[in-house]
Amino acid sequence: MPIVMADRATVIADTLLQCAGASAHEAEVVARHCIGANLAGHDSHGIIQIPVYIDRVKKGHIVPGAPIDIVQESPTTTVIDGNWGFGYVVSEHAMNLTIEKARKSNVAACTVFRQSHVGRVADYPLMAAKAGMIAIMTADSGRAPKQVAPFGGREPRLGTNPISVAVPSELEGPLFIDMATSAAAAGKLKVAAARGTPIPAGWLLDKDGRQTTDPRALGQGGVLLPLGGSEGYKGYGLSAIVEILSGILPGLGFGVEPTGKHNDGCFMAVFNVEAFRPLATFKREVTEFAEYLKATPTDADTKQVLYPGEVEHNRATQRGSEGLDIEDKTWAELKGLADGYGVTERLGMQG
């Protein structure tokens, strides 16, 4: 697989998006989030998505330059219609607006509908954590054809329905969770299929309802299982709540979008820490709590205990210096786009 430095990957993603019709601002936002996902080790939401987004632009499923409309608002709440714009741009705008409302009113919430894929959900609560606030965000994974079965079922009724929470601290890397409520994000299967590697047992059923480790089975009538294995009713329950917060509450609905457009609905809430405790004291105690967790004696198979979010920080540090592994299939797709737009030489992708 080609190894590409993050700065170069960002330029490639940004350039191709602009060639496809994105504005300079839209391309910068989407490229930054995608390469940030690669750096954090979430390749399923990284540069592998750029050809997908460009294809959706060509089909009219993503509308470059779409207006971001406020449908309804109060001093503490906002309902936003993204008008099929780039989800990264819409959700970044929505989180900034929610942070500003929380500065004034201490607590604020927002719902978003009719936007394209928002990528790695943690990116948005982390914006609030940097501003000294606690944030939660849920996403309904888009009303594209569903991929996750309810607990005990063998037909898809839900998306991967992620949830993320981030808090401010004094740690070198941020403390947060970002998790699908399915056994795995569908994008992880896409990466595994592109790299020709098997997936763990317990993630996927094939079209006949049998467990499989072949990631290609998802695209052949298979279905993802909810998080939790034999305790999957817990992941299923979380997924249903995420669907209500991110789909039904914004007015997006549930099930499959009739137009076939990928349609991420989101719910986000922000809490100003200063409304509860002095921020400096809170950040210090969160840091001490993380250190307390890390000091736990380890089991026989674990080298060290990490606080939530530390693994992504460590990966970003490593990949920032060593570069990103881009699977051959993805590189070929990117090069094909560059050839088509006549920017192969400018991007140094001739080889």
N, C-alpha and C positions, 0 to 999 in steps of 0.2 A: 504494500500500500504506500502511496506517496506520503511523505512527511512534509507538512506545510506549516510555516510559522503563522501565528495568529494574525499578525498585521497583514500579511499577504492574503490570507484567506478572507479577511474582512474586505480588502480591496476587490477581490474576485466577486464576492457576494454582492457588494455594493454596486459594482459596475454592471453586472448582469441584471440586477433588479432595475437599474435606471434604463438599461437598454430595453427592458420589457415594458417600460412606461411609468415606473415609480418615480416620484419626485426625488430630488436630492435628500430632502428631509426624511421621506418615507424609507428610502434605501438605506440611509445611515442607521435609522432606528432598527429596521429588520435585521440588517447585517450585524449590528452590535449585539443584539439579543441572540442571534443564531450562533455566532462565534463564541459568545459568552457561554452558551450551553456546551459547546465543544470543550472549552477550557475547563468547565466544571465536571466534565466526564459524562455529560448527558448527550452523547452523539446522536441519539434519536431525535433531538430537537435542534441539531446543529446545521451545518452547511448541507447535509443530506436533504434538508427541506427546501432549499432554494429552487431546484428544478420543479418541485411540486407547486410552489407558490407561483412560479412563472407560468406553469401550465394552467393554473386556476385564473391567472390574469387573462391569458389568451381565451379562456372559455367564458370570461365574464363573471366568474365566481368571486373574484377579488376585483374591486373597483379602485384603481389608483386615484388619489385626489378626492375621494368621497368625503362629503361634509360629516362632521360629528355633531349631531343634534341633541340638545337637552330637551327631552320630552316632558319631563316633570321634575320639579325640585323644591326643596325647602332649605332652611339654613343648615340642616344636618343630613339631607338625603338628595340623591340625584338619580334619575333614570336616563340613560344615554342610548341613543340609536346610532350605531356605527355605519349604517348605510352600506354595508358590505365592504368597508375599507379594511386595510391591513390591521389585523387584530393587535399587533404590537403597538402600533401608533395610537389606536383607539384606547387600549387599556392603559397605556402609559399616561395619556391625557386624563383618563378617568381617575387614576390613582393620584396624580398630582392635584386634581380638583378635590378629591376626598381628603388628602392630607391638609390642604389649605382650610377646608371646612372644619377639620378636627382641631386645627390651631385655634380657631375662633370659638368653637362650641365643645371642644374636648372629645366628642364622639361623632363620627360621621360614617355613612354607608352609601353605597352606590350599586346599581345594577346596570348591566350592559347587554344589549342584544344586537343582532345583525352585524357581527364583525367576523372577520376570518380568524384563522388559527392564532392563538395568543402565545404559543410556544411554551417555554418553561415557566410555570405559574409562579415560582418563587421570586422571579425577577421583580414583581410588582410589590409584594409585601416587604421585600428588602429595601425598596425605595423609602417606605415609611420608617423602617428600622433605622436607616441612616438619618432620618429627620427626628429621631428620638421618640418614635411611637411604635406601638404594637399593631400589627395588621394581620388580617386573615383574608384569604381569597379562595374561592371555589370556582370551578369551571365545569360546564356540562360536557366537555370534550367534543362539542360540535354535533349538529343534528345530521351528520352524514350517516350512512348505514351503520347500525349499532354493531358492537363487537364483543360485548360482555354479557354473559348469562346471569340471571338472578341465581342465588344460592339454590342448588338442587335442580336447576334447569339446564337445558342443552341448546336453547335457541337464544340469540342475543336480544336484549331489551334495553341495555344501558350502554353508555360510553365508559371510558376509563375514568372519568369523573374525578380529577385531581383536587387536592386540598393542600394549601400551604399556609403556614403561620411563621412570622418572623418577629424577633424582639431585639431591641437595642442592648448592647453590652460593650465592654472594653476589650473583648477578645480580639485576637489578630484577625480571625475570620468570623463572619457573622454566624449567630446561632439561629437556626430555623429548621422547619421540616417542610418537605415538598414530596408528596406521595400520591400515586394513583390509588384509587380504591379498588382497582382490579389487581390481579396477581402481578401484573407488569404493565407498563405503558405499551400501547400497540407499536409505537416507534421503535422500541427495543427489539421487537420481533422483526421489524423491517431492517434494522441494522444487522441482526443475526443472519437473516436471509441473504443480505448483500455480501456478508463475509463468509457465508457457508458454514456457520457454526450452529450447533444444537442449542436449545434452550433448556432450562431446568424442568424436570417433571413437576406437574402440578400447576403449570401456567395455562395450558391449552388443551382443549378437546378437538379432535378432528371431526369431519362432517358426519361420522357415524357415532359420535358421542364417546369416543375412546381417547384416553390421555395420550399425548404425543410430545416428543421433544423436537419435532420438525417445525421450525418457524413458518415455513411456507404453507402449512396447513390452515393458517388463519385466512389466507386469501383463497382457499379452496373449499370454503364452506365451514371452516372450523370456528370455534368460539373461545374467547378468553374466559377464565374463571375469576370470581371475585377474590379479593385479598383474604388470606387466612387459612387456606387449605381446608382441613376438616372443620375449622372454625370460621369458614367463609361467610356465615351469616352475619358476622361482624362487618366485614368489608362490604357485603351487600347492603346492610343497613346504612352504613356511611354513604355509599354510592347513591342510595335513594334520597337521602337528605340533601346531598350535593345537587342532585337533579332538581329538587324542589327549589333550592336557593338560587341556582344558576339558570334554570330553564323556566320553571313555572312562575317564580316571583318576578323576573324581568318581563314576562309576557311572551317569552320565546316559545313556550310550550314544551312538549316532550315527544319522543319518537323521532321519526326521520323527516327532515325538511323536504317538502314536496318538490322544490326546485332542484334538489340535488346539491345545493351549495353547502359547503362546510360552514357551519354557523355556530361559533362559540358564544355561549351566554355566560356571564360572570356575575358573581356577587363579591363585593369587597367591603370590609369594615375596618376602620382605623380608630385607635384609642390613644389619646394623648397621655403619656405616662405621667406628666406633670399634674394632671388632674387627680392623681391617686397618691403619688409619692414624688419626692424630689428625683429628677432624672438621674443625677450623678450617683445618688445612693442606689437606685434601682439597677443601673448599669454595673456598678461595682458588685452588688450582690448576685446578679446573674452570672458575672464572671467567676465569682467565688463558687457558685453552684456548679458551673461547668468544670472547674478545677476539682471540686469534690467528686463529681462523677468520674472524671478521668483518673482519679487516684484509686479507683476500685481495683482490688486484685483481680487478675484475669484468669479465665479458664485455660485448659490445656491447649486449645486451638487458637487463642487470641493473643496477639502481641501487645496490644494496648487498647484501652477504652477511649473512644472518641466522643466528643459532644456532638449533638445533632447539627449537621452542616459542616463539620470539620473536614470530612472526607472530600467534599467539593472544594474547599479552600486548598487542601493539600494538592489535589489534582490540578487546580488552576495554577498553582505555583510551579508544579512540575511541567505541565504542558506549555506554560508561558515561556519556559526556557528551552524545552526540548522540541516543541512543535506538536502539531495535530496529525494523527493518523487518519487519512481519508481513504475509505475503501475504493478499490479500483473501479467498481461499478459507478459510484458517485462521481469520481474524478472524470470518468468517460462522459457522463451526462453533462457535467459542468463544461468540459472541453467542447462537447457538441454544441452547447448553447453559445459558447464563445466563438466558435467557428461560424455559426449562423449569424451572429451579430457583427462579425468582422473585427473582433477585439482580441483574438487569440494571441497575436504578437504583442500587443500592448500589455496583456496580462502575463506574458512569459509562459504560455501554456503550449508552446509548439511541440514539445516532446511527448 
